[in-house]
Amino acid sequence: MDAGYKMEPDSLVAASSHMEGHAEEFLAAVERLRGRGLAWADDGLIEGFVEACDQGIRDWVEVLAAQGGALRATGMGLCVTAATARGGDKAAADAVAGSTGDTT
């Protein structure tokens, strides 16, 4: 029943690329939102509402920025994991080859 665990470094690199793409989308949205201001014509009657909306938008922009950063960090982590796995596989193969006298 136990099929074991196998990690494919190439699939991690591909996933990393996808994560980076998503991170770029999130961060581009953040820049677009930060570039816009609220253009409300407030006559004082809805001041509290305008302030609450403005704060909500600022908070949402910060959430998007954090998510973009998390996606980027995850993508980078996947690349590091792939490189580490490849290095471990090579070291193990070299160790086995060295212990058996095989130099191929």
C-alpha positions as CSV (number, residue, x, y, z in Angstrom):
1,M,0.0,0.0,0.0
2,D,2.9,2.4,0.7
3,A,4.0,3.8,-2.6
4,G,6.7,5.9,-1.0
5,Y,7.5,9.6,-1.5
6,K,9.1,11.0,-4.5
7,M,9.9,14.6,-5.2
8,E,10.6,15.8,-8.7
9,P,12.8,18.9,-8.7
10,D,11.6,20.0,-12.2
11,S,8.0,20.1,-11.0
12,L,9.1,22.3,-8.1
13,V,10.8,24.7,-10.5
14,A,7.7,24.8,-12.6
15,A,5.5,25.5,-9.6
16,S,7.9,28.2,-8.6
17,S,7.4,29.9,-11.9
18,H,3.7,29.8,-11.5
19,M,3.9,31.3,-8.0
20,E,6.1,34.1,-9.3
21,G,3.5,34.8,-12.0
22,H,0.8,35.0,-9.3
23,A,3.0,37.2,-7.1
24,E,3.6,39.6,-10.0
25,E,-0.2,39.8,-10.6
26,F,-0.8,40.6,-6.9
27,L,1.9,43.2,-6.7
28,A,0.9,44.9,-10.0
29,A,-2.7,45.2,-8.5
30,V,-1.2,46.8,-5.4
31,E,0.7,49.4,-7.5
32,R,-2.5,50.2,-9.5
33,L,-4.5,50.6,-6.3
34,R,-1.8,52.7,-4.6
35,G,-1.7,54.9,-7.7
36,R,-5.4,55.7,-7.4
37,G,-6.8,58.0,-4.8
38,L,-10.3,58.3,-3.5
39,A,-12.0,61.0,-5.5
40,W,-15.1,61.4,-3.4
41,A,-16.8,64.8,-3.3
42,D,-17.5,64.9,0.4
43,D,-19.8,67.6,1.5
44,G,-19.5,66.5,5.1
45,L,-22.6,64.4,5.2
46,I,-20.9,61.1,4.6
47,E,-17.5,61.9,6.1
48,G,-17.5,58.8,8.4
49,F,-18.4,56.6,5.5
50,V,-15.7,58.1,3.3
51,E,-13.1,57.6,6.0
52,A,-14.1,54.0,6.6
53,C,-14.0,53.2,2.9
54,D,-10.6,54.9,2.6
55,Q,-9.2,52.9,5.5
56,G,-10.7,49.7,4.1
57,I,-9.0,50.3,0.8
58,R,-5.7,51.0,2.4
59,D,-6.0,47.9,4.5
60,W,-6.9,45.8,1.5
61,V,-3.9,47.1,-0.4
62,E,-1.6,46.0,2.4
63,V,-3.3,42.6,2.4
64,L,-2.6,42.2,-1.3
65,A,1.0,43.3,-0.8
66,A,1.5,40.8,1.9
67,Q,0.0,38.0,-0.2
68,G,2.2,39.0,-3.2
69,G,5.2,38.8,-0.9
70,A,4.1,35.4,0.5
71,L,3.6,34.0,-3.1
72,R,7.0,35.3,-4.1
73,A,8.7,33.8,-1.0
74,T,7.0,30.5,-1.6
75,G,8.1,30.4,-5.2
76,M,11.7,31.1,-4.2
77,G,11.5,28.4,-1.5
78,L,10.4,25.9,-4.1
79,C,13.4,26.7,-6.2
80,V,15.7,26.3,-3.2
81,T,14.1,23.0,-2.3
82,A,14.6,21.8,-5.9
83,A,18.3,22.8,-5.9
84,T,18.7,21.1,-2.4
85,A,17.1,17.9,-3.6
86,R,19.3,17.8,-6.7
87,G,22.4,18.4,-4.6
88,G,21.3,15.7,-2.2
89,D,20.6,13.2,-5.0
90,K,24.0,13.9,-6.5
91,A,25.8,13.6,-3.2
92,A,24.1,10.3,-2.5
93,A,24.9,9.0,-6.0
94,D,28.5,10.0,-5.5
95,A,28.7,8.4,-2.1
96,V,27.2,5.1,-3.5
97,A,29.6,5.2,-6.5
98,G,32.6,5.9,-4.2
99,S,31.7,3.0,-1.8
100,T,31.3,0.5,-4.7
101,G,34.3,1.7,-6.7
102,D,32.1,2.7,-9.6
103,T,33.3,5.9,-11.2
104,T,30.7,6.1,-13.9
